[in-house]
Amino acid sequence: MKDPVCGMEVDDKHDSLEHKGKKHYFCCASCKWAFENNPSQFEQS
Ligand SMILES: [Zn+2]
């Protein structure tokens, strides 16, 4: 899966966050933080 913030490939051991029933994975806490603060900016259809 892909980190929606920076586009890096990440695996399911990374930090995750559930948003609208979909699980997103992040390479680092700062990407997770960015998504959390503005999910609509990074959401993929
Ligand atoms: Zn990232």
mmCIF file of the protein (N, C-alpha, C, O) and its ligand, coordinates in Angstrom:
data_MODEL
# 
_entry.id   MODEL 
# 
loop_
_entity.id 
_entity.type 
_entity.pdbx_number_of_molecules 
1 polymer     1 
2 non-polymer 1 
# 
_entity_poly.entity_id                      1 
_entity_poly.type                           'polypeptide(L)' 
_entity_poly.nstd_linkage                   no 
_entity_poly.nstd_monomer                   no 
_entity_poly.pdbx_seq_one_letter_code       MKDPVCGMEVDDKHDSLEHKGKKHYFCCASCKWAFENNPSQFEQS 
_entity_poly.pdbx_seq_one_letter_code_can   MKDPVCGMEVDDKHDSLEHKGKKHYFCCASCKWAFENNPSQFEQS 
_entity_poly.pdbx_strand_id                 A 
# 
loop_
_entity_poly_seq.entity_id 
_entity_poly_seq.num 
_entity_poly_seq.mon_id 
_entity_poly_seq.hetero 
1 1  MET n 
1 2  LYS n 
1 3  ASP n 
1 4  PRO n 
1 5  VAL n 
1 6  CYS n 
1 7  GLY n 
1 8  MET n 
1 9  GLU n 
1 10 VAL n 
1 11 ASP n 
1 12 ASP n 
1 13 LYS n 
1 14 HIS n 
1 15 ASP n 
1 16 SER n 
1 17 LEU n 
1 18 GLU n 
1 19 HIS n 
1 20 LYS n 
1 21 GLY n 
1 22 LYS n 
1 23 LYS n 
1 24 HIS n 
1 25 TYR n 
1 26 PHE n 
1 27 CYS n 
1 28 CYS n 
1 29 ALA n 
1 30 SER n 
1 31 CYS n 
1 32 LYS n 
1 33 TRP n 
1 34 ALA n 
1 35 PHE n 
1 36 GLU n 
1 37 ASN n 
1 38 ASN n 
1 39 PRO n 
1 40 SER n 
1 41 GLN n 
1 42 PHE n 
1 43 GLU n 
1 44 GLN n 
1 45 SER n 
# 
loop_
_struct_asym.id 
_struct_asym.entity_id 
A 1 
B 2 
# 
loop_
_chem_comp.id 
_chem_comp.type 
_chem_comp.mon_nstd_flag 
ALA 'L-peptide linking' y 
ASN 'L-peptide linking' y 
ASP 'L-peptide linking' y 
CYS 'L-peptide linking' y 
GLN 'L-peptide linking' y 
GLU 'L-peptide linking' y 
GLY 'peptide linking'   y 
HIS 'L-peptide linking' y 
LEU 'L-peptide linking' y 
LYS 'L-peptide linking' y 
MET 'L-peptide linking' y 
PHE 'L-peptide linking' y 
PRO 'L-peptide linking' y 
SER 'L-peptide linking' y 
TRP 'L-peptide linking' y 
TYR 'L-peptide linking' y 
VAL 'L-peptide linking' y 
ZN  non-polymer         . 
# 
_pdbx_entity_nonpoly.entity_id   2 
_pdbx_entity_nonpoly.name        ? 
_pdbx_entity_nonpoly.comp_id     ZN 
# 
_pdbx_nonpoly_scheme.asym_id         B 
_pdbx_nonpoly_scheme.entity_id       2 
_pdbx_nonpoly_scheme.mon_id          ZN 
_pdbx_nonpoly_scheme.ndb_seq_num     1 
_pdbx_nonpoly_scheme.pdb_seq_num     101 
_pdbx_nonpoly_scheme.auth_seq_num    101 
_pdbx_nonpoly_scheme.pdb_mon_id      ZN 
_pdbx_nonpoly_scheme.auth_mon_id     ZN 
_pdbx_nonpoly_scheme.pdb_strand_id   A 
_pdbx_nonpoly_scheme.pdb_ins_code    . 
# 
loop_
_atom_site.group_PDB 
_atom_site.id 
_atom_site.type_symbol 
_atom_site.label_atom_id 
_atom_site.label_alt_id 
_atom_site.label_comp_id 
_atom_site.label_asym_id 
_atom_site.label_entity_id 
_atom_site.label_seq_id 
_atom_site.pdbx_PDB_ins_code 
_atom_site.Cartn_x 
_atom_site.Cartn_y 
_atom_site.Cartn_z 
_atom_site.occupancy 
_atom_site.B_iso_or_equiv 
_atom_site.pdbx_formal_charge 
_atom_site.auth_seq_id 
_atom_site.auth_comp_id 
_atom_site.auth_asym_id 
_atom_site.auth_atom_id 
_atom_site.pdbx_PDB_model_num 
ATOM   1   N  N  . MET A 1 1  ? 0.826   -1.204 0.000  1.00 0.00 ? 1   MET A N  1 
ATOM   2   C  CA . MET A 1 1  ? 0.000   0.000  0.000  1.00 0.00 ? 1   MET A CA 1 
ATOM   3   C  C  . MET A 1 1  ? 0.861   1.255  0.000  1.00 0.00 ? 1   MET A C  1 
ATOM   4   O  O  . MET A 1 1  ? 2.063   1.217  0.264  1.00 0.00 ? 1   MET A O  1 
ATOM   5   N  N  . LYS A 1 2  ? 0.213   2.350  -0.301 1.00 0.00 ? 2   LYS A N  1 
ATOM   6   C  CA . LYS A 1 2  ? 0.950   3.592  -0.453 1.00 0.00 ? 2   LYS A CA 1 
ATOM   7   C  C  . LYS A 1 2  ? 0.584   4.595  0.629  1.00 0.00 ? 2   LYS A C  1 
ATOM   8   O  O  . LYS A 1 2  ? -0.579  4.738  1.008  1.00 0.00 ? 2   LYS A O  1 
ATOM   9   N  N  . ASP A 1 3  ? 1.579   5.265  1.100  1.00 0.00 ? 3   ASP A N  1 
ATOM   10  C  CA . ASP A 1 3  ? 1.374   6.399  1.985  1.00 0.00 ? 3   ASP A CA 1 
ATOM   11  C  C  . ASP A 1 3  ? 0.681   7.505  1.170  1.00 0.00 ? 3   ASP A C  1 
ATOM   12  O  O  . ASP A 1 3  ? 1.262   8.007  0.209  1.00 0.00 ? 3   ASP A O  1 
ATOM   13  N  N  . PRO A 1 4  ? -0.541  7.887  1.536  1.00 0.00 ? 4   PRO A N  1 
ATOM   14  C  CA . PRO A 1 4  ? -1.278  8.869  0.719  1.00 0.00 ? 4   PRO A CA 1 
ATOM   15  C  C  . PRO A 1 4  ? -0.678  10.270 0.773  1.00 0.00 ? 4   PRO A C  1 
ATOM   16  O  O  . PRO A 1 4  ? -0.997  11.110 -0.069 1.00 0.00 ? 4   PRO A O  1 
ATOM   17  N  N  . VAL A 1 5  ? 0.169   10.525 1.734  1.00 0.00 ? 5   VAL A N  1 
ATOM   18  C  CA . VAL A 1 5  ? 0.729   11.861 1.883  1.00 0.00 ? 5   VAL A CA 1 
ATOM   19  C  C  . VAL A 1 5  ? 1.952   12.054 0.989  1.00 0.00 ? 5   VAL A C  1 
ATOM   20  O  O  . VAL A 1 5  ? 2.012   13.011 0.216  1.00 0.00 ? 5   VAL A O  1 
ATOM   21  N  N  . CYS A 1 6  ? 2.924   11.152 1.092  1.00 0.00 ? 6   CYS A N  1 
ATOM   22  C  CA . CYS A 1 6  ? 4.166   11.338 0.339  1.00 0.00 ? 6   CYS A CA 1 
ATOM   23  C  C  . CYS A 1 6  ? 4.292   10.377 -0.840 1.00 0.00 ? 6   CYS A C  1 
ATOM   24  O  O  . CYS A 1 6  ? 5.191   10.530 -1.666 1.00 0.00 ? 6   CYS A O  1 
ATOM   25  N  N  . GLY A 1 7  ? 3.391   9.378  -0.929 1.00 0.00 ? 7   GLY A N  1 
ATOM   26  C  CA . GLY A 1 7  ? 3.410   8.453  -2.060 1.00 0.00 ? 7   GLY A CA 1 
ATOM   27  C  C  . GLY A 1 7  ? 4.381   7.307  -1.918 1.00 0.00 ? 7   GLY A C  1 
ATOM   28  O  O  . GLY A 1 7  ? 4.527   6.500  -2.836 1.00 0.00 ? 7   GLY A O  1 
ATOM   29  N  N  . MET A 1 8  ? 5.056   7.220  -0.772 1.00 0.00 ? 8   MET A N  1 
ATOM   30  C  CA . MET A 1 8  ? 6.011   6.150  -0.534 1.00 0.00 ? 8   MET A CA 1 
ATOM   31  C  C  . MET A 1 8  ? 5.306   4.821  -0.315 1.00 0.00 ? 8   MET A C  1 
ATOM   32  O  O  . MET A 1 8  ? 4.219   4.771  0.259  1.00 0.00 ? 8   MET A O  1 
ATOM   33  N  N  . GLU A 1 9  ? 5.937   3.739  -0.780 1.00 0.00 ? 9   GLU A N  1 
ATOM   34  C  CA . GLU A 1 9  ? 5.400   2.411  -0.519 1.00 0.00 ? 9   GLU A CA 1 
ATOM   35  C  C  . GLU A 1 9  ? 5.613   2.056  0.948  1.00 0.00 ? 9   GLU A C  1 
ATOM   36  O  O  . GLU A 1 9  ? 6.726   2.157  1.465  1.00 0.00 ? 9   GLU A O  1 
ATOM   37  N  N  . VAL A 1 10 ? 4.539   1.640  1.611  1.00 0.00 ? 10  VAL A N  1 
ATOM   38  C  CA . VAL A 1 10 ? 4.640   1.239  3.011  1.00 0.00 ? 10  VAL A CA 1 
ATOM   39  C  C  . VAL A 1 10 ? 3.960   -0.110 3.202  1.00 0.00 ? 10  VAL A C  1 
ATOM   40  O  O  . VAL A 1 10 ? 3.080   -0.485 2.428  1.00 0.00 ? 10  VAL A O  1 
ATOM   41  N  N  . ASP A 1 11 ? 4.370   -0.831 4.229  1.00 0.00 ? 11  ASP A N  1 
ATOM   42  C  CA . ASP A 1 11 ? 3.691   -2.095 4.513  1.00 0.00 ? 11  ASP A CA 1 
ATOM   43  C  C  . ASP A 1 11 ? 2.777   -1.947 5.726  1.00 0.00 ? 11  ASP A C  1 
ATOM   44  O  O  . ASP A 1 11 ? 2.708   -0.890 6.354  1.00 0.00 ? 11  ASP A O  1 
ATOM   45  N  N  . ASP A 1 12 ? 2.082   -3.032 6.033  1.00 0.00 ? 12  ASP A N  1 
ATOM   46  C  CA . ASP A 1 12 ? 1.053   -2.927 7.078  1.00 0.00 ? 12  ASP A CA 1 
ATOM   47  C  C  . ASP A 1 12 ? 1.611   -2.900 8.492  1.00 0.00 ? 12  ASP A C  1 
ATOM   48  O  O  . ASP A 1 12 ? 0.852   -2.934 9.461  1.00 0.00 ? 12  ASP A O  1 
ATOM   49  N  N  . LYS A 1 13 ? 2.925   -2.840 8.615  1.00 0.00 ? 13  LYS A N  1 
ATOM   50  C  CA . LYS A 1 13 ? 3.521   -2.705 9.947  1.00 0.00 ? 13  LYS A CA 1 
ATOM   51  C  C  . LYS A 1 13 ? 3.703   -1.232 10.320 1.00 0.00 ? 13  LYS A C  1 
ATOM   52  O  O  . LYS A 1 13 ? 4.049   -0.892 11.452 1.00 0.00 ? 13  LYS A O  1 
ATOM   53  N  N  . HIS A 1 14 ? 3.462   -0.389 9.347  1.00 0.00 ? 14  HIS A N  1 
ATOM   54  C  CA . HIS A 1 14 ? 3.621   1.032  9.611  1.00 0.00 ? 14  HIS A CA 1 
ATOM   55  C  C  . HIS A 1 14 ? 2.411   1.599  10.342 1.00 0.00 ? 14  HIS A C  1 
ATOM   56  O  O  . HIS A 1 14 ? 1.398   0.929  10.544 1.00 0.00 ? 14  HIS A O  1 
ATOM   57  N  N  . ASP A 1 15 ? 2.557   2.835  10.722 1.00 0.00 ? 15  ASP A N  1 
ATOM   58  C  CA . ASP A 1 15 ? 1.490   3.557  11.393 1.00 0.00 ? 15  ASP A CA 1 
ATOM   59  C  C  . ASP A 1 15 ? 0.246   3.604  10.508 1.00 0.00 ? 15  ASP A C  1 
ATOM   60  O  O  . ASP A 1 15 ? 0.330   3.903  9.317  1.00 0.00 ? 15  ASP A O  1 
ATOM   61  N  N  . SER A 1 16 ? -0.894  3.309  11.099 1.00 0.00 ? 16  SER A N  1 
ATOM   62  C  CA . SER A 1 16 ? -2.107  3.343  10.293 1.00 0.00 ? 16  SER A CA 1 
ATOM   63  C  C  . SER A 1 16 ? -3.171  4.207  10.947 1.00 0.00 ? 16  SER A C  1 
ATOM   64  O  O  . SER A 1 16 ? -3.117  4.530  12.134 1.00 0.00 ? 16  SER A O  1 
ATOM   65  N  N  . LEU A 1 17 ? -4.125  4.560  10.130 1.00 0.00 ? 17  LEU A N  1 
ATOM   66  C  CA . LEU A 1 17 ? -5.212  5.406  10.591 1.00 0.00 ? 17  LEU A CA 1 
ATOM   67  C  C  . LEU A 1 17 ? -6.454  5.027  9.790  1.00 0.00 ? 17  LEU A C  1 
ATOM   68  O  O  . LEU A 1 17 ? -6.395  4.894  8.568  1.00 0.00 ? 17  LEU A O  1 
ATOM   69  N  N  . GLU A 1 18 ? -7.572  4.856  10.482 1.00 0.00 ? 18  GLU A N  1 
ATOM   70  C  CA . GLU A 1 18 ? -8.786  4.530  9.760  1.00 0.00 ? 18  GLU A CA 1 
ATOM   71  C  C  . GLU A 1 18 ? -9.570  5.804  9.494  1.00 0.00 ? 18  GLU A C  1 
ATOM   72  O  O  . GLU A 1 18 ? -9.816  6.610  10.391 1.00 0.00 ? 18  GLU A O  1 
ATOM   73  N  N  . HIS A 1 19 ? -9.950  5.958  8.250  1.00 0.00 ? 19  HIS A N  1 
ATOM   74  C  CA . HIS A 1 19 ? -10.693 7.147  7.860  1.00 0.00 ? 19  HIS A CA 1 
ATOM   75  C  C  . HIS A 1 19 ? -11.827 6.730  6.942  1.00 0.00 ? 19  HIS A C  1 
ATOM   76  O  O  . HIS A 1 19 ? -11.593 6.120  5.899  1.00 0.00 ? 19  HIS A O  1 
ATOM   77  N  N  . LYS A 1 20 ? -13.060 7.056  7.324  1.00 0.00 ? 20  LYS A N  1 
ATOM   78  C  CA . LYS A 1 20 ? -14.250 6.679  6.550  1.00 0.00 ? 20  LYS A CA 1 
ATOM   79  C  C  . LYS A 1 20 ? -14.254 5.196  6.202  1.00 0.00 ? 20  LYS A C  1 
ATOM   80  O  O  . LYS A 1 20 ? -14.587 4.808  5.082  1.00 0.00 ? 20  LYS A O  1 
ATOM   81  N  N  . GLY A 1 21 ? -13.880 4.379  7.173  1.00 0.00 ? 21  GLY A N  1 
ATOM   82  C  CA . GLY A 1 21 ? -13.925 2.930  6.980  1.00 0.00 ? 21  GLY A CA 1 
ATOM   83  C  C  . GLY A 1 21 ? -12.771 2.360  6.178  1.00 0.00 ? 21  GLY A C  1 
ATOM   84  O  O  . GLY A 1 21 ? -12.716 1.153  5.942  1.00 0.00 ? 21  GLY A O  1 
ATOM   85  N  N  . LYS A 1 22 ? -11.846 3.216  5.757  1.00 0.00 ? 22  LYS A N  1 
ATOM   86  C  CA . LYS A 1 22 ? -10.704 2.762  4.991  1.00 0.00 ? 22  LYS A CA 1 
ATOM   87  C  C  . LYS A 1 22 ? -9.442  2.958  5.804  1.00 0.00 ? 22  LYS A C  1 
ATOM   88  O  O  . LYS A 1 22 ? -9.266  3.979  6.470  1.00 0.00 ? 22  LYS A O  1 
ATOM   89  N  N  . LYS A 1 23 ? -8.562  1.966  5.742  1.00 0.00 ? 23  LYS A N  1 
ATOM   90  C  CA . LYS A 1 23 ? -7.340  2.069  6.505  1.00 0.00 ? 23  LYS A CA 1 
ATOM   91  C  C  . LYS A 1 23 ? -6.220  2.629  5.641  1.00 0.00 ? 23  LYS A C  1 
ATOM   92  O  O  . LYS A 1 23 ? -5.985  2.171  4.523  1.00 0.00 ? 23  LYS A O  1 
ATOM   93  N  N  . HIS A 1 24 ? -5.545  3.615  6.176  1.00 0.00 ? 24  HIS A N  1 
ATOM   94  C  CA . HIS A 1 24 ? -4.423  4.225  5.466  1.00 0.00 ? 24  HIS A CA 1 
ATOM   95  C  C  . HIS A 1 24 ? -3.161  3.978  6.269  1.00 0.00 ? 24  HIS A C  1 
ATOM   96  O  O  . HIS A 1 24 ? -3.178  3.948  7.500  1.00 0.00 ? 24  HIS A O  1 
ATOM   97  N  N  . TYR A 1 25 ? -2.069  3.803  5.543  1.00 0.00 ? 25  TYR A N  1 
ATOM   98  C  CA . TYR A 1 25 ? -0.779  3.561  6.203  1.00 0.00 ? 25  TYR A CA 1 
ATOM   99  C  C  . TYR A 1 25 ? 0.184   4.686  5.889  1.00 0.00 ? 25  TYR A C  1 
ATOM   100 O  O  . TYR A 1 25 ? 0.157   5.278  4.810  1.00 0.00 ? 25  TYR A O  1 
ATOM   101 N  N  . PHE A 1 26 ? 1.036   4.964  6.865  1.00 0.00 ? 26  PHE A N  1 
ATOM   102 C  CA . PHE A 1 26 ? 1.950   6.100  6.733  1.00 0.00 ? 26  PHE A CA 1 
ATOM   103 C  C  . PHE A 1 26 ? 3.377   5.699  7.061  1.00 0.00 ? 26  PHE A C  1 
ATOM   104 O  O  . PHE A 1 26 ? 3.615   4.843  7.913  1.00 0.00 ? 26  PHE A O  1 
ATOM   105 N  N  . CYS A 1 27 ? 4.330   6.331  6.368  1.00 0.00 ? 27  CYS A N  1 
ATOM   106 C  CA . CYS A 1 27 ? 5.736   5.990  6.566  1.00 0.00 ? 27  CYS A CA 1 
ATOM   107 C  C  . CYS A 1 27 ? 6.259   6.540  7.888  1.00 0.00 ? 27  CYS A C  1 
ATOM   108 O  O  . CYS A 1 27 ? 7.197   5.996  8.470  1.00 0.00 ? 27  CYS A O  1 
ATOM   109 N  N  . CYS A 1 28 ? 5.651   7.608  8.348  1.00 0.00 ? 28  CYS A N  1 
ATOM   110 C  CA . CYS A 1 28 ? 6.160   8.237  9.560  1.00 0.00 ? 28  CYS A CA 1 
ATOM   111 C  C  . CYS A 1 28 ? 5.057   9.037  10.242 1.00 0.00 ? 28  CYS A C  1 
ATOM   112 O  O  . CYS A 1 28 ? 3.994   9.278  9.671  1.00 0.00 ? 28  CYS A O  1 
ATOM   113 N  N  . ALA A 1 29 ? 5.334   9.435  11.464 1.00 0.00 ? 29  ALA A N  1 
ATOM   114 C  CA . ALA A 1 29 ? 4.329   10.142 12.256 1.00 0.00 ? 29  ALA A CA 1 
ATOM   115 C  C  . ALA A 1 29 ? 3.942   11.475 11.627 1.00 0.00 ? 29  ALA A C  1 
ATOM   116 O  O  . ALA A 1 29 ? 2.802   11.917 11.768 1.00 0.00 ? 29  ALA A O  1 
ATOM   117 N  N  . SER A 1 30 ? 4.869   12.115 10.940 1.00 0.00 ? 30  SER A N  1 
ATOM   118 C  CA . SER A 1 30 ? 4.528   13.424 10.388 1.00 0.00 ? 30  SER A CA 1 
ATOM   119 C  C  . SER A 1 30 ? 3.576   13.305 9.199  1.00 0.00 ? 30  SER A C  1 
ATOM   120 O  O  . SER A 1 30 ? 2.740   14.183 8.986  1.00 0.00 ? 30  SER A O  1 
ATOM   121 N  N  . CYS A 1 31 ? 3.695   12.216 8.415  1.00 0.00 ? 31  CYS A N  1 
ATOM   122 C  CA . CYS A 1 31 ? 2.728   11.984 7.338  1.00 0.00 ? 31  CYS A CA 1 
ATOM   123 C  C  . CYS A 1 31 ? 1.351   11.684 7.923  1.00 0.00 ? 31  CYS A C  1 
ATOM   124 O  O  . CYS A 1 31 ? 0.335   12.172 7.428  1.00 0.00 ? 31  CYS A O  1 
ATOM   125 N  N  . LYS A 1 32 ? 1.331   10.884 8.971  1.00 0.00 ? 32  LYS A N  1 
ATOM   126 C  CA . LYS A 1 32 ? 0.070   10.567 9.635  1.00 0.00 ? 32  LYS A CA 1 
ATOM   127 C  C  . LYS A 1 32 ? -0.570  11.838 10.183 1.00 0.00 ? 32  LYS A C  1 
ATOM   128 O  O  . LYS A 1 32 ? -1.780  12.041 10.077 1.00 0.00 ? 32  LYS A O  1 
ATOM   129 N  N  . TRP A 1 33 ? 0.243   12.660 10.752 1.00 0.00 ? 33  TRP A N  1 
ATOM   130 C  CA . TRP A 1 33 ? -0.235  13.921 11.317 1.00 0.00 ? 33  TRP A CA 1 
ATOM   131 C  C  . TRP A 1 33 ? -0.826  14.807 10.221 1.00 0.00 ? 33  TRP A C  1 
ATOM   132 O  O  . TRP A 1 33 ? -1.887  15.403 10.408 1.00 0.00 ? 33  TRP A O  1 
ATOM   133 N  N  . ALA A 1 34 ? -0.150  14.893 9.090  1.00 0.00 ? 34  ALA A N  1 
ATOM   134 C  CA . ALA A 1 34 ? -0.626  15.714 7.982  1.00 0.00 ? 34  ALA A CA 1 
ATOM   135 C  C  . ALA A 1 34 ? -1.969  15.213 7.471  1.00 0.00 ? 34  ALA A C  1 
ATOM   136 O  O  . ALA A 1 34 ? -2.867  16.001 7.176  1.00 0.00 ? 34  ALA A O  1 
ATOM   137 N  N  . PHE A 1 35 ? -2.096  13.896 7.369  1.00 0.00 ? 35  PHE A N  1 
ATOM   138 C  CA . PHE A 1 35 ? -3.358  13.318 6.909  1.00 0.00 ? 35  PHE A CA 1 
ATOM   139 C  C  . PHE A 1 35 ? -4.481  13.582 7.906  1.00 0.00 ? 35  PHE A C  1 
ATOM   140 O  O  . PHE A 1 35 ? -5.585  13.976 7.533  1.00 0.00 ? 35  PHE A O  1 
ATOM   141 N  N  . GLU A 1 36 ? -4.178  13.360 9.165  1.00 0.00 ? 36  GLU A N  1 
ATOM   142 C  CA . GLU A 1 36 ? -5.167  13.555 10.221 1.00 0.00 ? 36  GLU A CA 1 
ATOM   143 C  C  . GLU A 1 36 ? -5.705  14.984 10.219 1.00 0.00 ? 36  GLU A C  1 
ATOM   144 O  O  . GLU A 1 36 ? -6.887  15.210 10.475 1.00 0.00 ? 36  GLU A O  1 
ATOM   145 N  N  . ASN A 1 37 ? -4.838  15.938 9.931  1.00 0.00 ? 37  ASN A N  1 
ATOM   146 C  CA . ASN A 1 37 ? -5.227  17.317 9.990  1.00 0.00 ? 37  ASN A CA 1 
ATOM   147 C  C  . ASN A 1 37 ? -5.964  17.809 8.756  1.00 0.00 ? 37  ASN A C  1 
ATOM   148 O  O  . ASN A 1 37 ? -6.679  18.810 8.807  1.00 0.00 ? 37  ASN A O  1 
ATOM   149 N  N  . ASN A 1 38 ? -5.789  17.103 7.656  1.00 0.00 ? 38  ASN A N  1 
ATOM   150 C  CA . ASN A 1 38 ? -6.485  17.508 6.438  1.00 0.00 ? 38  ASN A CA 1 
ATOM   151 C  C  . ASN A 1 38 ? -6.699  16.305 5.525  1.00 0.00 ? 38  ASN A C  1 
ATOM   152 O  O  . ASN A 1 38 ? -6.113  16.238 4.445  1.00 0.00 ? 38  ASN A O  1 
ATOM   153 N  N  . PRO A 1 39 ? -7.535  15.353 5.948  1.00 0.00 ? 39  PRO A N  1 
ATOM   154 C  CA . PRO A 1 39 ? -7.702  14.108 5.201  1.00 0.00 ? 39  PRO A CA 1 
ATOM   155 C  C  . PRO A 1 39 ? -8.208  14.320 3.777  1.00 0.00 ? 39  PRO A C  1 
ATOM   156 O  O  . PRO A 1 39 ? -7.824  13.586 2.868  1.00 0.00 ? 39  PRO A O  1 
ATOM   157 N  N  . SER A 1 40 ? -9.066  15.316 3.578  1.00 0.00 ? 40  SER A N  1 
ATOM   158 C  CA . SER A 1 40 ? -9.647  15.486 2.238  1.00 0.00 ? 40  SER A CA 1 
ATOM   159 C  C  . SER A 1 40 ? -8.599  15.842 1.206  1.00 0.00 ? 40  SER A C  1 
ATOM   160 O  O  . SER A 1 40 ? -8.777  15.587 0.015  1.00 0.00 ? 40  SER A O  1 
ATOM   161 N  N  . GLN A 1 41 ? -7.512  16.429 1.660  1.00 0.00 ? 41  GLN A N  1 
ATOM   162 C  CA . GLN A 1 41 ? -6.449  16.815 0.728  1.00 0.00 ? 41  GLN A CA 1 
ATOM   163 C  C  . GLN A 1 41 ? -5.726  15.591 0.143  1.00 0.00 ? 41  GLN A C  1 
ATOM   164 O  O  . GLN A 1 41 ? -5.197  15.638 -0.968 1.00 0.00 ? 41  GLN A O  1 
ATOM   165 N  N  . PHE A 1 42 ? -5.716  14.514 0.903  1.00 0.00 ? 42  PHE A N  1 
ATOM   166 C  CA . PHE A 1 42 ? -4.912  13.356 0.500  1.00 0.00 ? 42  PHE A CA 1 
ATOM   167 C  C  . PHE A 1 42 ? -5.747  12.146 0.086  1.00 0.00 ? 42  PHE A C  1 
ATOM   168 O  O  . PHE A 1 42 ? -5.214  11.145 -0.392 1.00 0.00 ? 42  PHE A O  1 
ATOM   169 N  N  . GLU A 1 43 ? -7.038  12.251 0.272  1.00 0.00 ? 43  GLU A N  1 
ATOM   170 C  CA . GLU A 1 43 ? -7.913  11.124 -0.017 1.00 0.00 ? 43  GLU A CA 1 
ATOM   171 C  C  . GLU A 1 43 ? -7.874  10.744 -1.491 1.00 0.00 ? 43  GLU A C  1 
ATOM   172 O  O  . GLU A 1 43 ? -7.887  11.596 -2.379 1.00 0.00 ? 43  GLU A O  1 
ATOM   173 N  N  . GLN A 1 44 ? -7.827  9.434  -1.719 1.00 0.00 ? 44  GLN A N  1 
ATOM   174 C  CA . GLN A 1 44 ? -7.898  8.943  -3.083 1.00 0.00 ? 44  GLN A CA 1 
ATOM   175 C  C  . GLN A 1 44 ? -9.278  8.363  -3.319 1.00 0.00 ? 44  GLN A C  1 
ATOM   176 O  O  . GLN A 1 44 ? -9.901  7.824  -2.404 1.00 0.00 ? 44  GLN A O  1 
ATOM   177 N  N  . SER A 1 45 ? -9.742  8.472  -4.526 1.00 0.00 ? 45  SER A N  1 
ATOM   178 C  CA . SER A 1 45 ? -11.080 7.964  -4.816 1.00 0.00 ? 45  SER A CA 1 
ATOM   179 C  C  . SER A 1 45 ? -11.090 6.449  -4.866 1.00 0.00 ? 45  SER A C  1 
ATOM   180 O  O  . SER A 1 45 ? -12.137 5.846  -5.100 1.00 0.00 ? 45  SER A O  1 
HETATM 181 ZN ZN . ZN  B 2 .  ? 5.072   9.429  4.153  1.00 0.00 2 101 ZN  A ZN 1 
# 
